[in-house]
Amino acid sequence: MGVARALAAEPNILLMDEPYGALDPVIRAKAQEDLLAIQRKFGTTIVLVTHDMEEAIHLGDKIAVMDKGLLLQFAKPAEIIANPATPFVAELIGTSERPFRLLSLAKVADHIEAGEAAGEPVDAGASLRDAYAELLWSGRPALPVRRDGQIVGQVTLAQLAELAARPQ
């Protein structure tokens, strides 16, 4: 019996093979968020097969990277990004994408600084990657952070650049 059959036979495990491949980006993002909500609500283990590292990082609590049937690395997304086990894993992650992938793992809410900033606020639930992109695009040094309709602080370009730097 193959691994897929063994997993599929287990209660509370859902096995999905490339479920979002044919969806357009807007529907794909919504379907991924819906899957995460279902997983949180029911506590179901989901094994998702994908070749899209962005998707794996966004959806996975842990990621298994395989090549030619061999398991090369099994770890949390941050560990795989910061310390790829092999050159193949490093290439799959994408060297130039690493800082942005690290920022995509955390929420603005976890990095709010005291202070005030001008302009349109970012929601506390947004990813640090989204906040960083907005800071770069708008040319501002800081964004106000909104939670439940209230401004609760700021997030700064300097802080996000530091968080995106290679972990020591």
Secondary structure by P-SEA (a helix, b strand, c coil): ccaaaaaaacccbbbbccccccccaaaaaaaaaaaaaaaaacccccccccccaaaaaacccbbbbbccccccccccaaaaaaccccaaaaaaacccaaaaaaaaaccccccccccccccbbbbccccaaaaaaaaaaacccbbbbbccccccccccaaaaaaaacccc
